[in-house]
C-alpha cells in the first residue's frame, strides 16, 4: 500500500503523455462541436444510441473514415452489414457519389474518376471491416489484441450491441455484460477508444439502460428532427440532432439541449450544421 503522494509524479507523467500535439487527449471527433464535450480517449467507451434505421451506422462510419484520414488504424465490427454493403456506403462518402449511382453504374466520367481515387486510397488505408452477426467476447478480444499488435489499432467501432435471446431478463443481462466487456476488457485492457452503437425502443429507451449507461464513458442520443423543428430552425440548422446525455469525460447537455447536424443519406455523409439552433426543444430520443 502506497501513499497517494508517492504516485503523483507517475500520474502526472501519464497525464502529460496522453496529450497529443494539439493539446487534447485521444482522437478528436469528426465534428468540432463534440470535441467541446469529449474526445475518443484510449480506454474509454462512447455509446451512440438511436432508433432503428435512423443513421446510427452512418454516423459511426463517418467517424471511422475521419480517423482513417487522420492516419489512425481503425477496426469496424459490423453485426448488420456485409463488407460489400458497407463498402458501397463507404465509397459514396469518400467519393461523394450517390449510393444508387454506384450500384447501377450510371455515374459520370468525373464521378468515375472520384470513385477510382477513393478505391486507390482505400486499398492502402489501415482499415479492417469484419461482418460478424454474432460473436463471443473471447473472439472480440482476440480480434482487437491481434490488430493492436499487427497494426497498432487506434480506434474501434462496434456496430452494434444486441442480443439474440427472446427472454427479456436474459437479454438485459446479456447487453449489460457485453457493454461491460467492451469497456473494461477491450478498451481498458488494450488501451484503445471504442465507439459502440445501441438501439432505442419506441419509447426512446435503451434495453437494460441502467447497465449500459453505467459502463459507458459517454452516451449520445441521435435522432432525425421533426418537420416542425426543421421549419422552425431553418435548413441551415440541419435535419438531425445529437444530445450528449451522459458524460464522464467532460460537460454534458440537459434534455433541452442538442447539437445540430446535416445528414445526406444519398452520399452517406454527416456534417456539422452551418448554424446551431438557438432555442432547442426537449430531446426525446
N, C-alpha and C positions, 0 to 999 in steps of 0.2 A: 504494500500500500504506500503510495507516494503522495506527498502534499501537492496541491494544485500548482503552487508556485514553482516547483521543480519541473513542471511541464510547460511553463509559459514560453520559453524560448523555442521549444519544438513546435508548439501550437502556432506561435507567431510565424515561424518559417513556413509552416504548412499553409497558413492563410495567404502569405505573400506568394507562395509558389503556385497557388490556384488562379492567380490573376493572369490574364493574357495581355498582349501589348496595348490593348485599348483600355486596360484598367478594370475590366469586368471579369467576373467568374464565368467559366464554362463557355458555351457556344451561344451566341445571341439568336433570337428568333428571326425568321424572315421579316417579321413585321416590327418595325421600330417601336411602336407604341407598347408592345408586350414586354419589351426589354425594360420598361419602366416598372414592371411588376416582377419579372423573373427572367432568368436565362437557363439554358439547359446545362446544369451543373453535373459533373460526374457524381454518380451515386444517388441521383435523385430520379423520381418517377413523376412525370407530368401526365395527368389523366384528362383526356378530351371526351366530353360527354355530349351526346346528341341523339335525337330521334333517328330511326332508320331512314335511309335514303335522303339524308339532308346534307351531304357533302362532307361528312366526317372523314372519310378516307381521302378525299381530295385535299383537305387541309393538311393531313398528315403527310401526303405525298408532296405537297408544296414545301413543307418543312424539310423533307428528306432531300429534295432537289436543291434547295438552298444550301444545305450542309455540304452536298457534293460539290457545288460551285465554290464553296469555301475551301475545298480540298480535304474535307473531313470524311474518312472512311465510314460508310453507312450500311446498315442492315435493315431490311424491311421484311418482317414476317407477316404474311398475309393469310388470314383464315377464310377469306371470302373469294378472292380473285386470283385466277391463274396468271402465270407470268405473261402470257400473250395479252390478256385483257388489261393487265396493269401496264404493260409496255405501250399499248395504244394510247392510253391516257397520259402516260409519262411523256411520250413523244409529242402529243398535242400541246402539252405545257411547254416543253423545251423549244419546239419549232414554231409554236403559236399558229398551228394549223388545226382546224376543227376536227374532232374525233371522227365525225361522219365522213369527211373527205379523205381521211387517212384510210378508213375502212373500205370505201367504194372506189378509191383511186382517182377520183375526179378533182385533182388538185392542179394548180397552175405550175408553170415552169419555175417561177420564183419560189413557190411553196415546195416544189420538189427539191430545190437547192437547199432550202431550210431544213427539210427532213434529212437530207443526206448529211448535212453538217451536224445535225442533232445525233444521228446514228454514229457518226465518227467520234463525237465526244463521248457517247455512252459506252462505246467499245473499250475505252481506256479509263472510265470512271471507276473509282474504288467502291463499287456498289454490289450488294448481293440482295436479290429478291427471292424469297422462298415461299411457295404456296403450301401451307400446312393447315388443312381444315381442322385437324386435331393433332395434338402433340402432348407429350408428358413434360413435367417440369424438368426432369433429367435431360431430356432431349434439348429443351430450350437452353439449359445451362451449358450443355456441351457445344452447341452451335455458337453461342456467344464466346465461350472460352477459346474455341478453335480460332474464331475470327479475330479475337483480341490478340492472339499470338501471331496469326498469319498476316493480318493487315492493319494491326493497331486500331481496331474498331473504336470509333469515337462517338457514334450516335446510332441509336437503335429505335425502330418503330415496331410496335406490336399492334396489329390491326385484326381483331380486337378481342377484349376479354369477354368470353362467353362460356357457356356450359352446354352439355348435351344430355342432361338428365331431366326427367319430367317432374320429379318431386321438388316442390318449391324450396323446402328447407335444405335439401341436399344441394340444390343449385346455389342457394345463398352461400353456403359454406364453401362450395367449390370456387365461386367467383372471388370471395374474400381471400381464400388460400392462394389463388393464382396471383392476385394483386400483391399480396404479401411476399410471394416468392420473387416476383419481378422486381420489387423494390429492394428487398434485403439480400436475396441470394444472387441476383444477377447484377442489378445496378450497383448495389452496395459492395458486394464481394469483388466484382470485376472493375469497379470504379468507372462506369460509363453512364451517361444520361439515357433515359428511356422515355419515349412518348408513346402512350398506350391509349386505345380507344375503349369507350364503354357506351352501351346503348341505353337510352332513356325509354321508359314506358310512356303510355299515353297521358299519364299524369305528370310527366316531366321529372320522374324519379328514377334513380339508378337501382337496379336489383341489388339487394344487400348493400344499400348505400352507406350504412354506417361503417361497415368493414372496408369497403373500397376507399372511402374518404379518410378513414383512419390511417391507412397505409400509404396513400399517395402524398407527394410533396406539394403539388398544385392541382387543383381541379378547375377545369374550364368548361363552361356550358355554351354550346354553339347552336344557333338556330337561324332560320330564314326569317326576315322581317315580314310583318303583315302588309297588305296593300295599303292600309291606312297609315302605317308608320312610314312607308316609302313616300307616300303622297305628302305627309306632314313634313318630313325632314328633307325631302328632295333626293334625287338620284345621286347627287354628289356625296351624300352620306351613306351610300351603299345599299345593298339588298340583303345583307346578312349581318349578324352581330354576335359578339362573344363576351361573356361575363366571367371575370376572374373570381369565382365563387369562394374558393378556399386557397390560401397561400401561406405556406410555412417558410417561404424564401423571401418574402417581402410584403408589400401592401396588397390588400385585396379589395374588391369592389363591393358595394352594397347591392341589394337586389335590384335597385332602381338604376344602376349604372351599367354601361356596356361599351365596348369598343366597336367601331363600325368597319365593315369590310364589303368589298365588291367581289362576287363570285360569278365568273364566266364559265358556265358548265360546258360550253362548246369546246373551249380550249383548256378546260380543267385548271384554270388559273384563279387564284385568290390573291387579291391585293388589298392593302390598307385603303380605306375610303379617302377621297380627296379632302373631305372635311368630316369632323365628328359631330354627332348630334349634340346640341346644347341642352335640350330638355329630354333626357332619357326617361322612357316609361318603364314600369316594372318588368323585370326579366322573368319570364315564366317557364324557361327551359324549352 
